[in-house]
């Protein structure tokens, strides 16, 4: 059901409108994908399209505002002592299950410089935990953080075509297969390790 349009309260409503647009975009993109009409986002937020474009001049600006929260959560987790690669990949998986649209933005080869910056932030936060897992011997030494983002992109592609109720089970099965290729034992054809 579309939101009721709020009366225009002028500049004092700017922060409230921006927050409503971000919340609406999160829902709309999760439900209808990244290419969903922006007019639907404005309607869901209860604002006019003029307000949407004042805050977010294009689709990428809006998507990045939504995705910023997810990246901040990842960076906060990565900064916590003792965070493992498994912890980060689990959070990325949860974010992917919730909205495959945004993971596509950082897992594909980015063209827009703003997407490239987000892509670089996510790739960078994976470097240290990956290195620790490699030193522990559970992860292939030739695996890179870019390889991990490629794996996330493959997962997002699968989940984007999976009905929402089945996404968690599908993600678990997919990661089980991906981990076999990531582990040192899996590369040698032996029993895969579950560390890292």
VEXZALUM-27759 format. One line per 8 residues: number of its first residue (from 1); for each residue x, y, z of N, C-alpha, C. Coordinates in nm, 2 decimals. Example, Ala and Ser with C-alpha at 12.3 -4.5 7.8 and 13.67 -1.06 7.14 Angstrom:
BEGIN
1	1.32 -0.57 0.78 1.23 -0.45 0.78 1.32 -0.33 0.78 ~ 1.28 -0.22 0.71 1.37 -0.11 0.71 1.29 0.00 0.79
//
This chain:
BEGIN
1	0.09 -0.12 0.00 0.00 0.00 0.00 0.09 0.12 0.00 ~ 0.07 0.22 -0.09 0.15 0.33 -0.10 0.14 0.42 0.02 ~ 0.25 0.49 0.06 0.24 0.58 0.17 0.16 0.70 0.14 ~ 0.10 0.76 0.24 0.03 0.89 0.22 0.13 1.00 0.21 ~ 0.11 1.08 0.11 0.21 1.19 0.10 0.20 1.29 0.21 ~ 0.31 1.32 0.27 0.32 1.42 0.38 0.31 1.56 0.33 ~ 0.25 1.65 0.41 0.25 1.79 0.36 0.39 1.85 0.36 ~ 0.41 1.94 0.27 0.54 2.00 0.25 0.57 2.10 0.37
9	0.67 2.07 0.45 0.71 2.15 0.56 0.83 2.23 0.53 ~ 0.87 2.24 0.41 0.99 2.32 0.37 1.12 2.26 0.42 ~ 1.22 2.34 0.43 1.36 2.30 0.46 1.37 2.22 0.59 ~ 1.28 2.25 0.69 1.28 2.17 0.82 1.26 2.03 0.80 ~ 1.19 1.99 0.69 1.16 1.84 0.67 1.27 1.77 0.59 ~ 1.38 1.84 0.55 1.48 1.78 0.46 1.54 1.66 0.52 ~ 1.58 1.66 0.64 1.65 1.54 0.70 1.55 1.43 0.71 ~ 1.43 1.46 0.75 1.32 1.35 0.77 1.29 1.29 0.63
17	1.28 1.38 0.53 1.25 1.33 0.39 1.36 1.24 0.34 ~ 1.49 1.28 0.37 1.60 1.20 0.32 1.60 1.06 0.39 ~ 1.58 1.06 0.52 1.57 0.93 0.59 1.46 0.85 0.54 ~ 1.34 0.91 0.51 1.23 0.83 0.46 1.26 0.77 0.32 ~ 1.33 0.85 0.24 1.37 0.80 0.10 1.47 0.69 0.11 ~ 1.56 0.69 0.20 1.66 0.58 0.22 1.59 0.46 0.26 ~ 1.50 0.47 0.36 1.43 0.36 0.41 1.34 0.30 0.30 ~ 1.27 0.38 0.23 1.19 0.33 0.12 1.27 0.27 0.01
25	1.38 0.32 -0.02 1.47 0.26 -0.13 1.52 0.13 -0.08 ~ 1.55 0.11 0.04 1.60 -0.02 0.09 1.49 -0.12 0.07 ~ 1.36 -0.09 0.10 1.25 -0.18 0.08 1.22 -0.21 -0.07 ~ 1.22 -0.10 -0.14 1.18 -0.12 -0.29 1.29 -0.19 -0.36 ~ 1.41 -0.16 -0.34 1.52 -0.23 -0.41 1.53 -0.38 -0.37 ~ 1.50 -0.40 -0.24 1.50 -0.54 -0.19 1.39 -0.62 -0.26 ~ 1.27 -0.56 -0.27 1.15 -0.62 -0.33 1.16 -0.63 -0.48 ~ 1.20 -0.52 -0.54 1.18 -0.52 -0.69 1.31 -0.51 -0.77
33	1.42 -0.51 -0.69 1.55 -0.50 -0.76 1.60 -0.36 -0.78 ~ 1.73 -0.35 -0.81 1.80 -0.22 -0.83 1.74 -0.14 -0.94 ~ 1.68 -0.20 -1.04 1.62 -0.12 -1.15 1.48 -0.08 -1.13 ~ 1.43 -0.09 -1.00 1.29 -0.05 -0.97 1.27 0.10 -1.00 ~ 1.15 0.14 -1.04 1.13 0.28 -1.07 1.15 0.37 -0.95 ~ 1.22 0.48 -0.97 1.24 0.57 -0.86 1.12 0.64 -0.81 ~ 1.02 0.64 -0.90 0.89 0.70 -0.86 0.82 0.61 -0.76 ~ 0.85 0.48 -0.76 0.80 0.39 -0.66 0.86 0.42 -0.52
41	0.99 0.45 -0.52 1.06 0.49 -0.40 1.00 0.62 -0.34 ~ 0.98 0.72 -0.42 0.92 0.84 -0.38 0.78 0.82 -0.32 ~ 0.70 0.74 -0.39 0.56 0.71 -0.33 0.57 0.64 -0.20 ~ 0.66 0.54 -0.19 0.67 0.46 -0.07 0.72 0.55 0.05 ~ 0.80 0.65 0.02 0.85 0.74 0.12 0.75 0.85 0.15 ~ 0.65 0.87 0.07 0.55 0.97 0.09 0.59 1.11 0.06 ~ 0.69 1.12 -0.04 0.74 1.25 -0.08 0.72 1.26 -0.24 ~ 0.73 1.38 -0.29 0.73 1.39 -0.43 0.86 1.36 -0.50
49	0.86 1.34 -0.63 0.98 1.31 -0.70 1.08 1.42 -0.70 ~ 1.03 1.54 -0.69 1.12 1.66 -0.68 1.21 1.65 -0.55 ~ 1.15 1.61 -0.44 1.22 1.59 -0.32 1.32 1.48 -0.33 ~ 1.29 1.37 -0.40 1.38 1.26 -0.42 1.50 1.31 -0.49 ~ 1.48 1.38 -0.61 1.59 1.43 -0.69 1.68 1.54 -0.62 ~ 1.62 1.61 -0.53 1.69 1.71 -0.46 1.80 1.65 -0.37 ~ 1.76 1.53 -0.31 1.85 1.46 -0.22 1.94 1.37 -0.29 ~ 1.89 1.30 -0.40 1.96 1.20 -0.47 1.94 1.22 -0.62
57	2.04 1.29 -0.68 2.03 1.33 -0.82 2.02 1.21 -0.92 ~ 2.06 1.09 -0.88 2.05 0.98 -0.97 2.04 0.85 -0.89 ~ 2.01 0.74 -0.95 1.99 0.61 -0.89 2.11 0.57 -0.81 ~ 2.23 0.59 -0.86 2.35 0.54 -0.79 2.36 0.62 -0.65 ~ 2.33 0.75 -0.65 2.34 0.83 -0.53 2.25 0.77 -0.42 ~ 2.13 0.73 -0.47 2.03 0.68 -0.37 2.08 0.54 -0.32 ~ 2.12 0.46 -0.42 2.16 0.32 -0.38 2.28 0.33 -0.28 ~ 2.38 0.42 -0.31 2.49 0.43 -0.22 2.46 0.47 -0.08
65	2.36 0.56 -0.07 2.31 0.61 0.06 2.25 0.49 0.14 ~ 2.18 0.40 0.07 2.13 0.29 0.13 2.24 0.19 0.17 ~ 2.33 0.17 0.08 2.43 0.07 0.10 2.54 0.11 0.20 ~ 2.55 0.25 0.23 2.64 0.30 0.32 2.63 0.24 0.46 ~ 2.51 0.21 0.50 2.48 0.15 0.63 2.54 0.01 0.64 ~ 2.52 -0.06 0.53 2.58 -0.20 0.53 2.73 -0.20 0.54 ~ 2.79 -0.11 0.46 2.94 -0.10 0.46 2.99 -0.06 0.59 ~ 2.92 0.04 0.66 2.96 0.08 0.79 2.96 -0.03 0.89
73	2.85 -0.12 0.88 2.84 -0.23 0.97 2.96 -0.33 0.95 ~ 2.99 -0.35 0.82 3.11 -0.44 0.79 3.24 -0.38 0.84 ~ 3.26 -0.25 0.83 3.38 -0.19 0.88 3.39 -0.19 1.03 ~ 3.27 -0.18 1.09 3.27 -0.18 1.24 3.31 -0.32 1.29 ~ 3.25 -0.42 1.22 3.28 -0.56 1.26 3.43 -0.59 1.23 ~ 3.48 -0.55 1.12 3.62 -0.57 1.08 3.72 -0.51 1.19 ~ 3.67 -0.40 1.25 3.76 -0.33 1.34 3.76 -0.39 1.48 ~ 3.66 -0.48 1.51 3.66 -0.55 1.64 3.77 -0.65 1.65
81	3.84 -0.65 1.77 3.94 -0.75 1.79 3.89 -0.90 1.78 ~ 3.96 -0.98 1.71 3.92 -1.12 1.70 3.82 -1.15 1.59 ~ 3.79 -1.05 1.51 3.69 -1.08 1.40 3.77 -1.17 1.30 ~ 3.70 -1.27 1.25 3.75 -1.37 1.16 3.69 -1.34 1.02 ~ 3.76 -1.40 0.92 3.70 -1.40 0.79 3.56 -1.46 0.78 ~ 3.54 -1.56 0.86 3.41 -1.63 0.86 3.31 -1.53 0.92 ~ 3.34 -1.45 1.02 3.25 -1.35 1.07 3.21 -1.25 0.97 ~ 3.31 -1.20 0.89 3.28 -1.10 0.79 3.19 -1.16 0.68
89	3.23 -1.28 0.63 3.15 -1.34 0.52 3.01 -1.37 0.57 ~ 2.99 -1.41 0.70 2.86 -1.43 0.75 2.77 -1.31 0.74 ~ 2.83 -1.19 0.78 2.76 -1.07 0.78 2.73 -1.03 0.63 ~ 2.82 -1.04 0.55 2.80 -1.01 0.40 2.69 -1.10 0.35 ~ 2.69 -1.23 0.39 2.58 -1.32 0.35 2.45 -1.27 0.40 ~ 2.44 -1.23 0.52 2.31 -1.18 0.58 2.26 -1.06 0.50 ~ 2.36 -0.97 0.47 2.32 -0.85 0.39 2.27 -0.89 0.25 ~ 2.34 -0.99 0.19 2.30 -1.04 0.06 2.16 -1.10 0.06
97	2.13 -1.18 0.16 2.00 -1.24 0.18 1.89 -1.13 0.19 ~ 1.92 -1.03 0.26 1.83 -0.92 0.28 1.81 -0.84 0.15 ~ 1.91 -0.82 0.08 1.90 -0.74 -0.05 2.01 -0.77 -0.14 ~ 1.98 -0.85 -0.24 2.08 -0.89 -0.34 2.12 -0.77 -0.43 ~ 2.04 -0.67 -0.44 2.06 -0.56 -0.53 2.19 -0.48 -0.50 ~ 2.21 -0.46 -0.37 2.33 -0.38 -0.34 2.46 -0.45 -0.34 ~ 2.46 -0.58 -0.31 2.58 -0.66 -0.32 2.63 -0.66 -0.46 ~ 2.54 -0.66 -0.56 2.58 -0.65 -0.70 2.67 -0.53 -0.72
105	2.64 -0.42 -0.65 2.71 -0.30 -0.67 2.86 -0.31 -0.64 ~ 2.89 -0.39 -0.54 3.03 -0.40 -0.50 3.10 -0.53 -0.55 ~ 3.02 -0.62 -0.60 3.08 -0.75 -0.64 3.11 -0.75 -0.79 ~ 3.05 -0.67 -0.87 3.08 -0.66 -1.01 3.19 -0.56 -1.03 ~ 3.25 -0.57 -1.15 3.35 -0.47 -1.18 3.29 -0.33 -1.19 ~ 3.32 -0.24 -1.10 3.26 -0.11 -1.09 3.30 -0.01 -1.20 ~ 3.20 0.06 -1.25 3.23 0.16 -1.36 3.22 0.30 -1.30 ~ 3.11 0.33 -1.23 3.09 0.46 -1.17 3.20 0.48 -1.05
113	3.27 0.59 -1.05 3.37 0.61 -0.95 3.32 0.60 -0.80 ~ 3.19 0.63 -0.78 3.14 0.62 -0.65 3.12 0.48 -0.61 ~ 3.08 0.39 -0.70 3.07 0.25 -0.68 3.21 0.19 -0.66 ~ 3.31 0.24 -0.73 3.44 0.19 -0.72 3.49 0.22 -0.58 ~ 3.46 0.33 -0.52 3.51 0.36 -0.39 3.45 0.27 -0.28 ~ 3.32 0.23 -0.30 3.25 0.14 -0.21 3.31 0.00 -0.23 ~ 3.33 -0.04 -0.35 3.40 -0.17 -0.38 3.53 -0.18 -0.31 ~ 3.61 -0.07 -0.32 3.74 -0.07 -0.26 3.74 -0.08 -0.11
121	3.64 -0.01 -0.05 3.62 -0.02 0.10 3.59 -0.16 0.14 ~ 3.50 -0.23 0.07 3.47 -0.37 0.11 3.59 -0.46 0.09 ~ 3.66 -0.44 -0.03 3.77 -0.53 -0.06 3.88 -0.51 0.05 ~ 3.91 -0.39 0.09 4.01 -0.35 0.18 3.98 -0.42 0.32 ~ 3.86 -0.41 0.36 3.83 -0.47 0.50 3.84 -0.62 0.50 ~ 3.85 -0.69 0.39 3.86 -0.83 0.38 4.01 -0.87 0.39 ~ 4.10 -0.78 0.36 4.24 -0.81 0.35 4.30 -0.87 0.47 ~ 4.29 -0.81 0.59 4.35 -0.85 0.71 4.30 -0.99 0.76
129	4.16 -1.00 0.76 4.11 -1.13 0.81 4.15 -1.25 0.71 ~ 4.15 -1.22 0.58 4.19 -1.32 0.49 4.34 -1.36 0.51 ~ 4.42 -1.26 0.54 4.57 -1.29 0.56 4.58 -1.38 0.69 ~ 4.50 -1.35 0.79 4.51 -1.43 0.92 4.47 -1.57 0.89 ~ 4.36 -1.59 0.82 4.31 -1.72 0.78 4.41 -1.80 0.70 ~ 4.48 -1.73 0.61 4.58 -1.80 0.53 4.70 -1.84 0.62 ~ 4.74 -1.75 0.71 4.85 -1.79 0.80 4.82 -1.91 0.89 ~ 4.69 -1.92 0.92 4.64 -2.03 1.01 4.64 -2.16 0.93
137	4.65 -2.15 0.79 4.65 -2.27 0.71 4.52 -2.32 0.66 ~ 4.41 -2.25 0.69 4.28 -2.30 0.65 4.24 -2.25 0.51 ~ 4.30 -2.15 0.46 4.26 -2.09 0.33 4.38 -2.09 0.24 ~ 4.35 -2.11 0.11 4.45 -2.11 0.01 4.53 -1.98 0.01 ~ 4.66 -2.00 -0.01 4.75 -1.89 0.00 4.74 -1.79 -0.12 ~ 4.69 -1.84 -0.23 4.68 -1.76 -0.35 4.55 -1.69 -0.36 ~ 4.46 -1.71 -0.26 4.33 -1.64 -0.27 4.34 -1.50 -0.23 ~ 4.27 -1.41 -0.30 4.28 -1.26 -0.28 4.14 -1.21 -0.23
145	4.14 -1.09 -0.18 4.02 -1.03 -0.14 3.93 -1.01 -0.26 ~ 3.99 -0.98 -0.37 3.91 -0.97 -0.50 3.84 -1.10 -0.53 ~ 3.91 -1.21 -0.50 3.84 -1.35 -0.53 3.72 -1.36 -0.43 ~ 3.73 -1.31 -0.31 3.62 -1.32 -0.22 3.50 -1.24 -0.27 ~ 3.53 -1.12 -0.32 3.42 -1.04 -0.38 3.36 -1.11 -0.50 ~ 3.44 -1.18 -0.58 3.39 -1.25 -0.69 3.29 -1.36 -0.64 ~ 3.33 -1.43 -0.53 3.25 -1.54 -0.48 3.12 -1.48 -0.42 ~ 3.12 -1.36 -0.36 3.00 -1.29 -0.31 2.91 -1.25 -0.43
153	2.97 -1.21 -0.54 2.90 -1.17 -0.65 2.83 -1.29 -0.71 ~ 2.89 -1.41 -0.71 2.83 -1.53 -0.76 2.71 -1.57 -0.67 ~ 2.73 -1.56 -0.54 2.63 -1.58 -0.45 2.51 -1.49 -0.47 ~ 2.54 -1.36 -0.48 2.43 -1.26 -0.51 2.35 -1.29 -0.63 ~ 2.42 -1.34 -0.74 2.35 -1.37 -0.86 2.26 -1.49 -0.84 ~ 2.30 -1.59 -0.76 2.21 -1.70 -0.73 2.09 -1.66 -0.65 ~ 2.12 -1.58 -0.54 2.01 -1.54 -0.45 1.91 -1.45 -0.52 ~ 1.96 -1.37 -0.61 1.87 -1.27 -0.68 1.76 -1.35 -0.76
161	1.79 -1.48 -0.79 1.69 -1.56 -0.87 1.63 -1.66 -0.78 ~ 1.65 -1.65 -0.65 1.59 -1.74 -0.55 1.48 -1.67 -0.47 ~ 1.36 -1.74 -0.46 1.26 -1.68 -0.38 1.31 -1.65 -0.24 ~ 1.27 -1.53 -0.18 1.32 -1.49 -0.05 1.31 -1.60 0.06 ~ 1.20 -1.68 0.07 1.20 -1.78 0.18 1.31 -1.88 0.16 ~ 1.36 -1.91 0.04 1.46 -2.01 0.02 1.60 -1.96 0.02 ~ 1.62 -1.83 0.04 1.75 -1.77 0.02 1.86 -1.81 0.13 ~ 1.81 -1.82 0.25 1.91 -1.86 0.36 1.96 -2.00 0.33
169	1.87 -2.10 0.30 1.91 -2.23 0.28 2.00 -2.24 0.15 ~ 1.97 -2.17 0.05 2.05 -2.17 -0.07 2.19 -2.11 -0.05 ~ 2.19 -2.00 0.03 2.32 -1.94 0.07 2.41 -2.03 0.14 ~ 2.35 -2.11 0.24 2.43 -2.20 0.31 2.49 -2.31 0.22 ~ 2.41 -2.36 0.13 2.46 -2.46 0.04 2.56 -2.41 -0.06 ~ 2.54 -2.29 -0.10 2.64 -2.23 -0.20 2.77 -2.20 -0.13 ~ 2.77 -2.15 0.00 2.89 -2.12 0.07 2.97 -2.25 0.10 ~ 2.89 -2.36 0.12 2.96 -2.49 0.14 3.04 -2.53 0.02
177	2.99 -2.51 -0.09 3.06 -2.54 -0.22 3.18 -2.44 -0.24 ~ 3.15 -2.32 -0.22 3.25 -2.21 -0.24 3.37 -2.24 -0.15 ~ 3.34 -2.27 -0.02 3.45 -2.29 0.08 3.54 -2.41 0.04 ~ 3.49 -2.51 -0.03 3.58 -2.61 -0.07 3.68 -2.56 -0.17 ~ 3.65 -2.47 -0.25 3.75 -2.41 -0.34 3.84 -2.31 -0.28 ~ 3.80 -2.26 -0.16 3.88 -2.16 -0.09 3.98 -2.22 0.00 ~ 3.95 -2.34 0.05 4.04 -2.40 0.15 4.16 -2.46 0.09 ~ 4.27 -2.47 0.17 4.39 -2.53 0.12 4.37 -2.68 0.09
185	4.30 -2.75 0.17 4.27 -2.89 0.15 4.19 -2.91 0.02 ~ 4.09 -2.82 0.01 4.00 -2.83 -0.11 4.08 -2.82 -0.24 ~ 4.18 -2.73 -0.24 4.26 -2.72 -0.36 4.34 -2.84 -0.40 ~ 4.38 -2.91 -0.29 4.46 -3.03 -0.32 4.37 -3.16 -0.34 ~ 4.24 -3.14 -0.33 4.15 -3.25 -0.36 4.12 -3.33 -0.23 ~ 4.17 -3.29 -0.12 4.14 -3.36 0.01 4.02 -3.31 0.07 ~ 4.00 -3.35 0.20 3.88 -3.31 0.27 3.90 -3.17 0.31 ~ 3.80 -3.08 0.28 3.81 -2.94 0.30 3.81 -2.91 0.45
193	3.90 -2.81 0.49 3.90 -2.76 0.62 3.79 -2.66 0.65 ~ 3.74 -2.65 0.77 3.64 -2.56 0.80 3.69 -2.44 0.89 ~ 3.82 -2.41 0.89 3.87 -2.30 0.96 3.87 -2.18 0.88 ~ 3.90 -2.06 0.95 3.91 -1.93 0.88 3.80 -1.85 0.91
//
